[in-house]
Amino acid sequence: MGAQEFFTEAVGQTAREAFIEAKAQARDEYGYGGYTGTIAEKPSFRIVEGESSDPYSLAEELLRDDDHWVADKWGPAGCILMGCDDDINHYLFFGYASS
């Protein structure tokens, strides 16, 4: 089995709320059988702090550099806060997932 790179945007009051919703949506779209190559396969997430005006660029750089916190297909997804509208935060979840 291989690994698939994924980038998933989600919203919520907290990162945990957004992560749970993103996983549920991915399972609805891709099934519950495992090896979907999506956020549905991730057990948890890790907040990533970094300097970048573009969250996608930061995520791609971390994956390209094989950052041990987010580049493991069995480990946590990376999570970057993209912005906030009122009480709703926008997050980017990313990483490799089993496929």
LINLIN-V580082 format. One record per pair of residues at least 24 apart in sequence whose ideal C-beta (glycine too) atoms are under 8 Angstrom apart, sorted by the first residue. I is the first residue (numbers start at 1). J is the second residue. If there is no record, write none. Layout:
i = [I,I]
j = [J,J]
This chain:
i = [1,1,1,2,2,3,3,3,3,3,3,4,4,4,4,4,4,5,5,5,5,6,6,6,6,6,6,6,6,7,7,7,7,7,8,8,8,8,8,9,9,9,9,9,10,10,10,11,11,11,11,12,12,12,13,13,13,14,15,15,15,15,15,15,18,18,18,19,19,19,19,19,19,22,34,35,35,36,36,37,37,37,38,39,39,39,39,40,41,41,41,42,42,42,42,42,43,43,43,44,44,45,45,45,45,45,46,46,46,46,46,47,47,47,48,48,48,50,55,55,55,56,59,59,62,63,63,63,70,70,71,71,72,73,73,74]
j = [35,98,99,98,99,37,73,96,97,98,99,37,38,96,97,98,99,63,94,95,96,37,38,39,93,94,95,96,97,56,59,92,93,94,38,39,92,93,94,82,90,91,92,93,90,91,93,88,89,90,91,88,89,91,87,88,89,89,45,47,79,81,89,91,89,91,93,44,45,77,79,91,93,93,98,98,99,97,99,97,98,99,97,77,93,95,97,97,73,97,98,76,77,93,95,97,74,75,76,76,77,76,77,78,79,93,70,76,77,78,79,79,80,81,78,79,80,80,80,82,92,92,92,94,94,94,95,96,94,95,95,96,96,97,98,98]
